[in-house]
């Protein structure tokens, strides 16, 4: 069965033209939604994905109706593929997983997105290393000042319960237990 998904971003817009185009393309049921494309959790999209069965095809008028980013598109296409269904964009003829050419194009697109993620990860790691070399402290700032830490360690070593110490500094007892001299 062919399903359609029509989405507009604001209440002032209408899905009528998309629904007509999808119906002309053979969609038996069209799921309609008014939601920002930036939102990845859209109710009607979730419903249409859940309705897909082996051999079904999900159609949209343009790719931007389905996803705003390459990663979001690839995640959605993976969900469609997991249901053994196909995908087709009427306005972007290369985005058609029901044909070998379309699957090839989307595979290349997926490879490029993965390559981009690796580049971002590498640049982030390099930036973090440079920051540490400049003396930037990474991670969360300490809850206690150095003076409070010394005092808490002394109190702990004198046998005072860690829960009581923690309460006096408004931290958990596990924070006190992790303190080292």
C-alpha positions in Angstrom: 0.0 0.0 0.0 1.1 3.6 -0.7 1.0 6.0 2.2 1.6 9.7 2.1 2.9 12.1 4.6 2.1 15.8 4.3 3.5 18.4 6.7 3.4 22.1 7.1 5.3 24.2 9.7 2.6 26.6 10.9 -1.1 26.8 11.3 -1.3 29.5 8.7 -0.2 27.0 6.0 -2.3 24.3 4.4 -1.4 20.7 3.5 -4.1 20.6 0.8 -1.7 20.9 -2.2 0.5 18.2 -0.8 -2.4 15.9 -0.1 -3.7 16.4 -3.7 -0.3 15.6 -5.1 0.2 12.5 -3.0 -3.3 11.3 -3.8 -2.6 11.7 -7.5 0.6 9.7 -7.0 -1.5 6.8 -5.7 -1.5 7.2 -2.0 -4.5 5.4 -0.4 -4.0 7.2 3.0 -2.3 10.5 3.7 -1.1 11.4 7.2 -1.3 15.2 7.7 0.7 17.2 10.3 1.3 20.8 11.4 4.7 20.7 13.1 8.1 22.2 12.7 10.5 20.1 10.7 13.1 20.7 13.4 11.1 18.5 15.7 12.1 14.9 15.3 9.3 13.5 17.4 6.2 14.1 15.3 3.0 12.2 16.1 1.7 11.7 12.6 5.1 10.7 11.3 5.3 8.1 14.2 1.8 6.8 13.2 2.7 6.4 9.5 6.0 4.7 10.3 4.1 2.3 12.6 1.5 1.5 9.9 4.2 0.5 7.3 4.4 -3.2 6.5 6.5 -5.3 4.2 6.2 -3.9 0.6 4.5 -0.6 1.5 5.8 2.7 0.3 5.9 6.0 2.1 5.7 9.0 -0.1 6.3 12.7 0.4 6.1 15.7 -2.0 9.6 16.9 -1.1 12.4 15.6 1.3 12.2 18.7 3.5 8.6 17.6 4.4 10.1 14.5 6.0 13.4 15.7 7.6 15.4 18.8 8.2 18.9 17.3 8.4 20.8 14.5 6.7 21.0 12.6 10.0 17.3 12.9 10.7 16.6 11.8 7.1 18.9 8.8 7.4 17.3 7.8 10.8 13.8 8.0 9.3 14.9 6.0 6.2 16.4 3.4 8.5 13.1 3.1 10.4 11.3 2.7 7.0 13.8 0.1 5.9 13.5 -1.8 9.2 9.8 -2.2 8.4 10.8 -3.6 5.0 9.0 -0.7 3.3 10.1 1.7 0.6 10.3 5.5 0.4 9.8 7.9 -2.4 10.0 11.7 -2.7 7.9 13.0 -5.6 10.0 16.2 -6.0 13.4 14.6 -5.5 13.4 11.7 -7.9 16.8 10.5 -6.8 15.3 9.8 -3.3 13.5 6.6 -4.1 14.4 3.4 -2.2 12.1 1.4 -4.5 14.7 1.6 -7.3 18.3 0.5 -7.4 19.5 4.0 -8.4 17.6 5.6 -5.5 19.0 3.1 -3.0 22.5 3.8 -4.4 22.1 7.6 -4.0 20.8 7.2 -0.5 23.7 4.9 0.4 26.2 7.5 -0.9 24.3 10.2 1.1 24.6 8.0 4.2 28.3 7.5 3.6 28.8 11.2 3.3 26.9 11.9 6.5 28.9 9.3 8.4 32.1 10.8 7.0 30.9 14.3 8.2 30.2 12.9 11.7 33.7 11.4 11.9 35.2 14.8 10.8 33.2 16.6 13.5 34.3 14.0 16.1 37.9 14.4 15.1 37.8 18.3 15.2 36.0 18.2 18.5 38.7 15.9 20.0 41.5 18.1 18.6 39.8 21.2 20.1 39.4 19.5 23.4 43.1 18.5 23.5 44.2 22.1 22.6 42.0 23.5 25.4 43.5 21.0 28.0 47.0 22.0 26.8 46.1 25.7 27.5 45.1 24.7 31.0 41.3 24.7 30.6 39.6 22.5 33.1 37.2 20.1 31.5 34.1 18.7 33.1 31.8 20.0 35.7 33.1 22.5 38.2 33.7 21.2 41.8 30.8 21.6 44.2 33.2 22.4 47.1 35.9 25.0 47.4 39.4 23.7 48.2 39.0 24.8 51.8 35.7 23.0 52.1 37.2 19.8 50.7 40.1 19.9 53.3 37.6 20.5 56.1 35.2 17.8 54.9 38.1 15.2 54.6 39.3 16.1 58.1 35.7 15.7 59.5 35.3 12.4 57.6 38.7 11.1 58.9 37.6 12.0 62.5 34.6 9.7 62.1 31.7 12.1 61.5 29.0 10.5 59.4 29.3 11.3 55.7 25.6 12.1 55.4 25.9 14.8 58.1 29.0 16.3 56.4 27.3 16.3 53.1 24.2 18.0 54.5 26.3 20.8 56.0 27.7 21.6 52.5 24.5 20.8 50.6 26.1 17.9 48.7 25.4 14.2 48.7 27.3 11.8 50.9 28.8 10.2 47.9 30.5 13.5 47.0 32.1 13.4 50.4 33.1 9.8 50.1 35.0 10.5 46.8 37.1 13.3 48.3 40.8 12.5 48.3 43.5 14.2 50.4 
